[in-house]
Amino acid sequence: MANTKISVSLIRLFSFAFFTLLVFNVFGKTILQPYKDLALVTIDVTLYLSFFLLIYAVIKDKGYVIGYFNIYIGFILLSGIYLASHIYHGNFEQNEQLLFLFLIFVFILAVMKIKWTPSHLIIFGHLANIIILYFFFQWIGNGYIAYMYKGVFGNPNVFANFLFAILYFQVINIQKKTLGLKLYFMVGIIINLLLIFMSTSRTVWLSLAVIVGSFLVMKFSRKLFSKLFYFVLGGNFLFLITYVYLARTQYADTINDLTMKLTSKPFFSGREEFWGDVIDFGLTSPLIGHKVGIQLNEYMPGIKNVHVHNQYLQVFVESGFLGLFAFLLLLYFIWKAYQVNLDSHYVQWSACFLLGLLIYQNFEISMFSNMLSIGLIQWLGISIGVSMAIHKDDGIGSYMRD
């Protein structure tokens, strides 16, 4: 009994320390000093620590778990293509940046291999709720700002993305047995959605609509739900092509005026001005791309935007069609892993949040760069579902440890 109590205490301590570290990393995207500069250091520490975390997870699993095989293949292919592009173009001045990308892959694998339990996830949920309550009272103190509220962040879209990232950890905990915990997390979710609404981030609201819609489809038909991955990715690429095309037609002003009336924001956000040029530049090295971490101003001198606001285009420019294929293949393997254990509500919500995140990446970048500190929290949510699916454990019977 004593050993069990010690084990539960260690789980809770690890959960608190791990999630707190991930949240502290996000200070790098805020306007708060000296935390902003310190967070740029701790994100490096997080990635290096994940290397040892992965070793620990492998040792605890006693080596190889067959459920991860396809995901290993996905990461190996993606890493190999990035390395081949790196060597082919002689981008050795980017060695540190390539290593940084590989450490991100290590982090993702590490958190996928940890056998998460409700005892971990209830701590994550409590911390997420505390963060939301902090921003709620800050919002009240700032006079109920109703347009482009950004909290302590320099950009309301970044703030909304952070709220979106921690929403997962609130949602997965509303199925607790006690009514008090259910109400506690439901109130936290409502406040989170209120703050997202005040940020006026259309991209996050679109992602949330996809999550809710996906969840409803899953309850209606799991066979249809299993196909949503293809619909979402196909829709992303169709939107990209259509968006660039429409911006060059005579209907552009009419569409812009209509969305301004409905949402107080234009349909064309400026991305259409360079997305076509990004594709053209990517086609100058179509198979293996140019280099890891390449930014817009490196091949479009004078442009104000630093990044392309599209994860798929960024991967394409960095690593070509081969890299983009490997990236999509990795996402497919993650999606297929979820299908093994959709009886788990943790897996269900991870799958739905993945679909929402794939929509988000059509407009912003957070998976491997730009908003990486928030992306690591998003990857944690995705990875929890993978772990629960592969270990086929919903944690039922562990509620007494929550």
Kinemage of the C-alpha trace (Angstrom):
@kinemage 1
@onewidth
@group {chain A} dominant
@subgroup {mainchain}
@vectorlist {calphas} color= white
{ca met a 1} P 0.000 0.000 0.000
{ca ala a 2} L 2.834 2.380 0.896
{ca asn a 3} L 4.558 1.689 -2.437
{ca thr a 4} L 1.313 2.408 -4.259
{ca lys a 5} L 0.923 5.772 -2.522
{ca ile a 6} L 4.521 6.686 -3.333
{ca ser a 7} L 3.978 5.701 -6.968
{ca val a 8} L 0.826 7.844 -7.237
{ca ser a 9} L 2.621 10.769 -5.600
{ca leu a 10} L 5.483 10.485 -8.090
{ca ile a 11} L 3.020 10.366 -10.996
{ca arg a 12} L 1.342 13.530 -9.773
{ca leu a 13} L 4.670 15.262 -9.178
{ca phe a 14} L 5.886 14.350 -12.671
{ca ser a 15} L 2.607 15.486 -14.220
{ca phe a 16} L 2.722 18.827 -12.434
{ca ala a 17} L 6.384 19.478 -13.283
{ca phe a 18} L 6.068 18.342 -16.915
{ca phe a 19} L 2.955 20.338 -17.773
{ca thr a 20} L 4.227 23.389 -15.887
{ca leu a 21} L 7.439 23.287 -17.928
{ca leu a 22} L 5.487 23.094 -21.198
{ca val a 23} L 3.319 26.041 -20.146
{ca phe a 24} L 6.324 28.077 -19.008
{ca asn a 25} L 7.854 27.601 -22.475
{ca val a 26} L 4.874 29.528 -23.857
{ca phe a 27} L 6.108 32.647 -22.030
{ca gly a 28} L 8.470 32.999 -24.992
{ca lys a 29} L 5.446 34.156 -27.035
{ca thr a 30} L 4.279 36.693 -24.429
{ca ile a 31} L 5.293 40.267 -23.658
{ca leu a 32} L 6.394 39.405 -20.116
{ca gln a 33} L 10.047 39.961 -19.237
{ca pro a 34} L 12.311 38.417 -17.985
{ca tyr a 35} L 10.194 35.276 -18.460
{ca lys a 36} L 10.076 35.742 -22.240
{ca asp a 37} L 13.854 35.363 -22.625
{ca leu a 38} L 14.094 32.596 -20.025
{ca ala a 39} L 11.394 30.593 -21.820
{ca leu a 40} L 13.524 30.572 -24.969
{ca val a 41} L 16.106 28.694 -22.905
{ca thr a 42} L 13.687 26.300 -21.204
{ca ile a 43} L 12.231 25.160 -24.522
{ca asp a 44} L 15.733 23.949 -25.454
{ca val a 45} L 15.996 22.259 -22.070
{ca thr a 46} L 12.616 20.588 -22.662
{ca leu a 47} L 13.739 19.121 -25.973
{ca tyr a 48} L 17.046 17.845 -24.603
{ca leu a 49} L 15.308 16.322 -21.583
{ca ser a 50} L 12.897 14.570 -23.959
{ca phe a 51} L 15.855 12.560 -25.273
{ca phe a 52} L 16.329 11.011 -21.833
{ca leu a 53} L 12.577 10.671 -21.451
{ca leu a 54} L 12.464 8.634 -24.657
{ca ile a 55} L 15.264 6.363 -23.410
{ca tyr a 56} L 13.355 5.860 -20.146
{ca ala a 57} L 10.150 5.036 -22.039
{ca val a 58} L 11.969 2.502 -24.238
{ca ile a 59} L 13.557 0.832 -21.196
{ca lys a 60} L 10.222 0.725 -19.354
{ca asp a 61} L 8.607 -0.906 -22.399
{ca lys a 62} L 11.482 -3.391 -22.367
{ca gly a 63} L 12.358 -2.428 -25.907
{ca tyr a 64} L 9.986 -2.684 -28.841
{ca val a 65} L 6.196 -2.229 -28.887
{ca ile a 66} L 4.778 -3.303 -32.242
{ca gly a 67} L 1.986 -0.709 -32.198
{ca tyr a 68} L 4.537 2.048 -32.734
{ca phe a 69} L 6.167 0.437 -35.790
{ca asn a 70} L 4.430 2.542 -38.449
{ca ile a 71} L 4.974 5.739 -36.478
{ca tyr a 72} L 8.696 4.911 -36.208
{ca ile a 73} L 8.746 4.444 -39.984
{ca gly a 74} L 7.070 7.823 -40.470
{ca phe a 75} L 9.620 9.643 -38.352
{ca ile a 76} L 12.549 7.789 -39.926
{ca leu a 77} L 11.358 8.674 -43.446
{ca leu a 78} L 10.765 12.326 -42.584
{ca ser a 79} L 14.110 12.618 -40.785
{ca gly a 80} L 15.933 10.866 -43.635
{ca ile a 81} L 14.508 13.216 -46.272
{ca tyr a 82} L 15.392 16.299 -44.228
{ca leu a 83} L 18.916 14.922 -43.762
{ca ala a 84} L 19.262 14.128 -47.478
{ca ser a 85} L 18.152 17.661 -48.393
{ca his a 86} L 20.548 19.070 -45.816
{ca ile a 87} L 23.529 17.180 -47.258
{ca tyr a 88} L 22.550 17.654 -50.925
{ca his a 89} L 22.315 21.435 -50.602
{ca gly a 90} L 25.328 21.653 -48.279
{ca asn a 91} L 23.341 23.504 -45.612
{ca phe a 92} L 25.875 22.708 -42.908
{ca glu a 93} L 25.518 26.154 -41.369
{ca gln a 94} L 22.027 24.932 -40.433
{ca asn a 95} L 23.304 21.903 -38.471
{ca glu a 96} L 21.962 23.248 -35.189
{ca gln a 97} L 18.540 23.935 -36.675
{ca leu a 98} L 18.365 20.421 -38.131
{ca leu a 99} L 19.317 18.960 -34.755
{ca phe a 100} L 16.579 21.084 -33.180
{ca leu a 101} L 14.021 19.597 -35.595
{ca phe a 102} L 15.175 16.063 -34.794
{ca leu a 103} L 14.819 16.824 -31.069
{ca ile a 104} L 11.225 17.878 -31.723
{ca phe a 105} L 10.681 14.466 -33.306
{ca val a 106} L 12.268 12.882 -30.219
{ca phe a 107} L 9.923 14.843 -27.942
{ca ile a 108} L 6.880 13.653 -29.884
{ca leu a 109} L 8.028 10.035 -29.780
{ca ala a 110} L 8.800 10.286 -26.071
{ca val a 111} L 5.353 11.561 -25.099
{ca met a 112} L 3.740 8.997 -27.394
{ca lys a 113} L 5.557 6.155 -25.663
{ca ile a 114} L 4.696 7.170 -22.103
{ca lys a 115} L 1.812 5.112 -20.765
{ca trp a 116} L -0.438 7.953 -19.663
{ca thr a 117} L -3.061 7.307 -16.975
{ca pro a 118} L -6.001 9.331 -15.614
{ca ser a 119} L -3.769 10.219 -12.662
{ca his a 120} L -1.499 12.115 -15.062
{ca leu a 121} L -4.301 13.665 -17.031
{ca ile a 122} L -6.356 14.962 -14.105
{ca ile a 123} L -3.325 17.028 -13.052
{ca phe a 124} L -3.001 18.381 -16.603
{ca gly a 125} L -6.703 19.248 -16.488
{ca his a 126} L -6.457 21.073 -13.161
{ca leu a 127} L -3.500 23.132 -14.360
{ca ala a 128} L -5.318 23.978 -17.601
{ca asn a 129} L -8.365 25.120 -15.618
{ca ile a 130} L -6.231 27.271 -13.307
{ca ile a 131} L -4.641 28.966 -16.331
{ca ile a 132} L -8.049 29.661 -17.846
{ca leu a 133} L -9.356 31.124 -14.585
{ca tyr a 134} L -6.294 33.390 -14.386
{ca phe a 135} L -6.935 34.785 -17.868
{ca phe a 136} L -10.646 35.113 -17.101
{ca phe a 137} L -10.033 37.334 -14.063
{ca gln a 138} L -7.389 39.248 -16.002
{ca trp a 139} L -9.943 39.822 -18.773
{ca ile a 140} L -12.433 41.152 -16.208
{ca gly a 141} L -9.739 43.382 -14.711
{ca asn a 142} L -8.939 44.783 -18.146
{ca gly a 143} L -12.512 45.929 -18.646
{ca tyr a 144} L -14.109 43.026 -20.551
{ca ile a 145} L -12.227 43.618 -23.823
{ca ala a 146} L -14.552 42.293 -26.539
{ca tyr a 147} L -12.365 42.542 -29.639
{ca met a 148} L -8.958 40.969 -30.308
{ca tyr a 149} L -8.279 40.234 -26.634
{ca lys a 150} L -4.743 38.895 -26.315
{ca gly a 151} L -4.088 38.368 -22.600
{ca val a 152} L -0.344 38.610 -21.950
{ca phe a 153} L 0.479 37.750 -25.555
{ca gly a 154} L 1.553 40.142 -28.269
{ca asn a 155} L -0.949 38.728 -30.756
{ca pro a 156} L -4.577 37.631 -30.185
{ca asn a 157} L -4.195 34.733 -32.643
{ca val a 158} L -1.303 33.330 -30.600
{ca phe a 159} L -3.371 33.716 -27.427
{ca ala a 160} L -6.291 31.891 -29.044
{ca asn a 161} L -3.996 29.095 -30.199
{ca phe a 162} L -2.707 28.635 -26.644
{ca leu a 163} L -6.279 28.463 -25.313
{ca phe a 164} L -7.066 25.962 -28.075
{ca ala a 165} L -4.069 23.819 -27.076
{ca ile a 166} L -5.033 23.497 -23.407
{ca leu a 167} L -8.742 23.013 -24.158
{ca tyr a 168} L -8.054 19.325 -24.849
{ca phe a 169} L -6.950 18.739 -21.254
{ca gln a 170} L -10.170 20.237 -19.947
{ca val a 171} L -12.410 18.297 -22.334
{ca ile a 172} L -10.932 14.859 -21.576
{ca asn a 173} L -11.673 15.328 -17.883
{ca ile a 174} L -15.403 16.089 -18.066
{ca gln a 175} L -16.183 12.370 -17.953
{ca lys a 176} L -15.025 12.006 -14.357
{ca lys a 177} L -17.369 10.152 -12.038
{ca thr a 178} L -17.944 12.901 -9.489
{ca leu a 179} L -20.475 15.606 -10.385
{ca gly a 180} L -18.312 18.295 -8.814
{ca leu a 181} L -15.393 17.560 -11.146
{ca lys a 182} L -17.700 17.437 -14.165
{ca leu a 183} L -19.115 20.881 -13.360
{ca tyr a 184} L -15.669 22.251 -12.530
{ca phe a 185} L -14.238 21.316 -15.926
{ca met a 186} L -17.400 22.274 -17.807
{ca val a 187} L -17.218 25.777 -16.330
{ca gly a 188} L -13.537 25.930 -17.304
{ca ile a 189} L -14.386 24.907 -20.880
{ca ile a 190} L -17.113 27.552 -21.160
{ca ile a 191} L -14.728 30.252 -19.924
{ca asn a 192} L -12.059 29.041 -22.353
{ca leu a 193} L -14.495 29.284 -25.263
{ca leu a 194} L -15.550 32.746 -24.103
{ca leu a 195} L -11.932 33.946 -24.131
{ca ile a 196} L -11.357 32.424 -27.571
{ca phe a 197} L -14.438 34.285 -28.771
{ca met a 198} L -13.057 37.556 -27.377
{ca ser a 199} L -9.780 36.959 -29.214
{ca thr a 200} L -11.817 36.964 -32.484
{ca ser a 201} L -9.615 34.233 -33.975
{ca arg a 202} L -11.599 32.789 -36.883
{ca thr a 203} L -9.013 30.076 -37.494
{ca val a 204} L -9.387 28.609 -34.013
{ca trp a 205} L -13.201 28.768 -34.236
{ca leu a 206} L -13.073 26.940 -37.553
{ca ser a 207} L -10.856 24.296 -35.947
{ca leu a 208} L -13.262 23.973 -33.022
{ca ala a 209} L -16.198 23.557 -35.419
{ca val a 210} L -14.322 20.713 -37.128
{ca ile a 211} L -13.638 19.078 -33.742
{ca val a 212} L -17.295 19.205 -32.680
{ca gly a 213} L -18.479 18.076 -36.103
{ca ser a 214} L -15.986 15.196 -36.107
{ca phe a 215} L -17.110 14.087 -32.654
{ca leu a 216} L -20.744 14.017 -33.791
{ca val a 217} L -19.817 12.035 -36.913
{ca met a 218} L -17.947 9.525 -34.750
{ca lys a 219} L -21.011 9.011 -32.565
{ca phe a 220} L -23.109 8.501 -35.696
{ca ser a 221} L -20.755 6.264 -37.715
{ca arg a 222} L -17.213 5.198 -36.918
{ca lys a 223} L -16.750 3.986 -40.469
{ca leu a 224} L -17.492 7.472 -41.778
{ca phe a 225} L -15.372 8.985 -39.011
{ca ser a 226} L -12.372 6.929 -40.144
{ca lys a 227} L -12.574 8.692 -43.525
{ca leu a 228} L -12.562 12.232 -42.111
{ca phe a 229} L -8.763 12.386 -42.151
{ca tyr a 230} L -8.791 12.214 -45.949
{ca phe a 231} L -11.614 14.764 -46.224
{ca val a 232} L -9.797 17.230 -43.978
{ca leu a 233} L -6.442 16.982 -45.753
{ca gly a 234} L -8.095 16.994 -49.162
{ca gly a 235} L -10.124 20.032 -48.132
{ca asn a 236} L -6.972 21.798 -46.936
{ca phe a 237} L -5.201 21.457 -50.279
{ca leu a 238} L -8.358 22.304 -52.218
{ca phe a 239} L -8.794 25.437 -50.114
{ca leu a 240} L -5.173 26.462 -50.696
{ca ile a 241} L -5.546 26.271 -54.469
{ca thr a 242} L -8.996 27.903 -54.489
{ca tyr a 243} L -7.940 30.699 -52.123
{ca val a 244} L -5.012 31.734 -54.308
{ca tyr a 245} L -7.136 31.469 -57.458
{ca leu a 246} L -10.095 33.497 -56.118
{ca ala a 247} L -7.798 36.314 -55.010
{ca arg a 248} L -6.866 36.829 -58.662
{ca thr a 249} L -10.437 36.926 -59.992
{ca gln a 250} L -12.944 39.750 -60.345
{ca tyr a 251} L -14.942 38.302 -57.446
{ca ala a 252} L -12.231 38.991 -54.848
{ca asp a 253} L -13.601 42.373 -53.713
{ca thr a 254} L -17.175 41.039 -53.512
{ca ile a 255} L -16.102 38.101 -51.339
{ca asn a 256} L -14.045 40.413 -49.124
{ca asp a 257} L -16.944 42.846 -48.653
{ca leu a 258} L -19.321 40.017 -47.749
{ca thr a 259} L -17.046 38.534 -45.069
{ca met a 260} L -16.355 42.012 -43.670
{ca lys a 261} L -20.097 42.460 -43.126
{ca leu a 262} L -20.490 39.030 -41.518
{ca thr a 263} L -17.306 38.755 -39.442
{ca ser a 264} L -15.772 42.270 -39.378
{ca lys a 265} L -12.694 40.733 -40.967
{ca pro a 266} L -11.751 40.368 -44.649
{ca phe a 267} L -11.739 36.967 -46.361
{ca phe a 268} L -8.325 37.616 -47.883
{ca ser a 269} L -5.817 38.109 -45.088
{ca gly a 270} L -2.734 38.817 -47.193
{ca arg a 271} L -1.653 35.194 -47.412
{ca glu a 272} L -2.961 35.022 -50.979
{ca glu a 273} L -0.320 37.587 -51.968
{ca phe a 274} L 2.570 35.203 -51.360
{ca trp a 275} L 1.215 31.628 -51.196
{ca gly a 276} L 1.379 31.300 -54.989
{ca asp a 277} L 4.972 32.589 -55.002
{ca val a 278} L 5.864 30.150 -52.214
{ca ile a 279} L 4.614 27.262 -54.366
{ca asp a 280} L 6.612 28.561 -57.345
{ca phe a 281} L 9.760 28.776 -55.228
{ca gly a 282} L 9.201 25.290 -53.830
{ca leu a 283} L 8.996 23.952 -57.385
{ca thr a 284} L 12.571 25.116 -58.030
{ca ser a 285} L 13.645 22.131 -55.921
{ca pro a 286} L 10.509 19.972 -55.972
{ca leu a 287} L 11.801 16.647 -54.641
{ca ile a 288} L 13.868 17.474 -51.547
{ca gly a 289} L 13.247 21.175 -50.984
{ca his a 290} L 15.750 23.782 -49.904
{ca lys a 291} L 16.595 23.745 -46.201
{ca val a 292} L 15.154 23.315 -42.745
{ca gly a 293} L 13.696 26.469 -41.203
{ca ile a 294} L 13.795 28.555 -44.382
{ca gln a 295} L 11.882 31.833 -43.988
{ca leu a 296} L 9.931 33.919 -46.463
{ca asn a 297} L 12.328 36.850 -46.518
{ca glu a 298} L 15.145 34.553 -47.601
{ca tyr a 299} L 13.580 34.053 -51.021
{ca met a 300} L 11.164 37.017 -51.088
{ca pro a 301} L 13.286 40.047 -50.122
{ca gly a 302} L 11.350 42.931 -48.598
{ca ile a 303} L 8.278 40.925 -47.578
{ca lys a 304} L 6.889 41.774 -44.135
{ca asn a 305} L 5.787 38.231 -43.238
{ca val a 306} L 8.438 36.018 -41.674
{ca his a 307} L 6.740 32.663 -42.259
{ca val a 308} L 4.273 31.263 -44.796
{ca his a 309} L 1.308 30.772 -42.398
{ca asn a 310} L 0.831 27.227 -43.704
{ca gln a 311} L 2.502 24.138 -42.227
{ca tyr a 312} L 2.105 22.082 -45.393
{ca leu a 313} L 3.699 24.744 -47.601
{ca gln a 314} L 6.523 25.157 -45.083
{ca val a 315} L 7.300 21.427 -45.126
{ca phe a 316} L 7.140 21.455 -48.939
{ca val a 317} L 9.588 24.360 -49.277
{ca glu a 318} L 11.913 22.827 -46.674
{ca ser a 319} L 11.914 19.220 -47.890
{ca gly a 320} L 10.031 19.056 -51.212
{ca phe a 321} L 7.324 16.652 -52.288
{ca leu a 322} L 9.195 13.759 -50.672
{ca gly a 323} L 9.225 15.489 -47.307
{ca leu a 324} L 5.587 16.525 -47.624
{ca phe a 325} L 4.652 12.939 -48.481
{ca ala a 326} L 6.559 11.625 -45.444
{ca phe a 327} L 4.891 14.236 -43.213
{ca leu a 328} L 1.412 13.288 -44.439
{ca leu a 329} L 2.295 9.608 -44.088
{ca leu a 330} L 3.288 10.194 -40.462
{ca leu a 331} L -0.029 11.925 -39.814
{ca tyr a 332} L -1.813 9.010 -41.495
{ca phe a 333} L -0.020 6.493 -39.247
{ca ile a 334} L -1.061 8.512 -36.185
{ca trp a 335} L -4.634 8.567 -37.450
{ca lys a 336} L -4.601 4.790 -38.034
{ca ala a 337} L -3.271 4.241 -34.512
{ca tyr a 338} L -6.341 5.990 -33.107
{ca gln a 339} L -8.686 3.608 -34.919
{ca val a 340} L -7.400 0.691 -32.809
{ca asn a 341} L -9.057 1.924 -29.613
{ca leu a 342} L -11.813 4.436 -30.323
{ca asp a 343} L -13.717 3.077 -27.310
{ca ser a 344} L -11.432 5.238 -25.155
{ca his a 345} L -12.768 8.778 -24.775
{ca tyr a 346} L -9.173 10.000 -24.536
{ca val a 347} L -8.458 8.552 -27.970
{ca gln a 348} L -11.726 9.899 -29.363
{ca trp a 349} L -10.908 13.453 -28.353
{ca ser a 350} L -7.277 13.177 -29.499
{ca ala a 351} L -8.484 12.067 -32.932
{ca cys a 352} L -10.989 14.929 -33.138
{ca phe a 353} L -8.448 17.476 -31.935
{ca leu a 354} L -5.961 16.197 -34.511
{ca leu a 355} L -8.480 16.929 -37.264
{ca gly a 356} L -9.029 20.417 -35.873
{ca leu a 357} L -5.283 20.968 -35.638
{ca leu a 358} L -4.815 19.905 -39.265
{ca ile a 359} L -7.281 22.622 -40.244
{ca tyr a 360} L -5.401 25.137 -38.102
{ca gln a 361} L -2.109 24.288 -39.849
{ca asn a 362} L -3.639 25.422 -43.135
{ca phe a 363} L -3.486 28.997 -41.817
{ca glu a 364} L -0.707 29.015 -39.226
{ca ile a 365} L 2.393 27.063 -38.179
{ca ser a 366} L 2.816 25.510 -34.737
{ca met a 367} L 3.839 21.881 -35.245
{ca phe a 368} L 7.585 22.332 -35.786
{ca ser a 369} L 8.318 26.065 -35.725
{ca asn a 370} L 6.988 29.605 -35.179
{ca met a 371} L 4.593 28.777 -32.281
{ca leu a 372} L 6.512 25.639 -31.308
{ca ser a 373} L 6.096 26.142 -27.556
{ca ile a 374} L 2.332 25.929 -28.048
{ca gly a 375} L 2.829 23.169 -30.624
{ca leu a 376} L 4.506 20.956 -28.015
{ca ile a 377} L 1.354 21.153 -25.886
{ca gln a 378} L -0.716 20.294 -28.964
{ca trp a 379} L 1.575 17.348 -29.700
{ca leu a 380} L 1.086 16.187 -26.099
{ca gly a 381} L -2.680 16.035 -26.666
{ca ile a 382} L -2.199 14.127 -29.917
{ca ser a 383} L 0.310 11.776 -28.294
{ca ile a 384} L -1.855 10.944 -25.291
{ca gly a 385} L -4.403 9.481 -27.699
{ca val a 386} L -1.726 7.462 -29.492
{ca ser a 387} L -0.453 6.065 -26.191
{ca met a 388} L -3.965 5.192 -24.971
{ca ala a 389} L -4.782 3.568 -28.312
{ca ile a 390} L -1.656 1.458 -28.583
{ca his a 391} L -1.756 0.324 -24.968
{ca lys a 392} L -5.537 -0.133 -25.317
{ca asp a 393} L -6.070 1.350 -21.896
{ca asp a 394} L -8.817 3.827 -21.085
{ca gly a 395} L -7.693 3.955 -17.504
{ca ile a 396} L -10.984 2.532 -16.247
{ca gly a 397} L -10.535 1.558 -12.648
{ca ser a 398} L -7.901 4.228 -12.077
{ca tyr a 399} L -10.339 6.950 -11.029
{ca met a 400} L -9.645 6.233 -7.394
{ca arg a 401} L -6.148 7.635 -8.001
{ca asp a 402} L -7.439 10.903 -9.546
